[in-house]
Every structure is written in structure tokens, then in C-alpha cells.
Amino acid sequence: MIRRKMPKLVHEGEYVAEVEVEMIYTDDGGSPYLSLDDALKLDAVREALRRGDLDAASRLARVFRLVPLAA
């Protein structure tokens, strides 16, 4: 079993959060996968962004606001 940390992006509305998670690689067919804690962290960040609670999302991830470029 190999564990590797990597960022996952969560996009909600005008915000994107970069969440650090640990991917688990095994020899079975379902690899790679997340631990339950990391999956719950992604869900918590997504819910916080939906509510507009940037403080809660910022405790778990790096949060960015998307700004459209002028055409």
C-alpha cells in the first residue's frame, strides 16, 4: 500500500478550494481511493462554500475566488 498526499480541487459557485488529501494506492482494482476522513473533509469544504462560510472552508483548505477575465 502506498500513500501519497496531493491537492484536490472543490469548485462551488465563484470559489475553488484546494484541499490536501492522501490518496491510497493498493494492488486491488479500486485503487486509488481516499480515506473516510479525507472524503468527509472534501464534503465539509464543499458544504461550507455552498453556505458562503469562507472561514470554515479556509480552516480546511486554501480558498480562491474565481474572477472572470474581460472579453
Sequence and secondary structure as in RCSB ss.txt:
>XXXX:A:sequence
MIRRKMPKLVHEGEYVAEVEVEMIYTDDGGSPYLSLDDALKLDAVREALRRGDLDAASRLARVFRLVPLAA
>XXXX:A:secstr
 EEEEEEEEEEETTEEEEEEEEEEE SSTT SEE HHHHHHHHHHHHHHHHT HHHHHHHSEEEE      
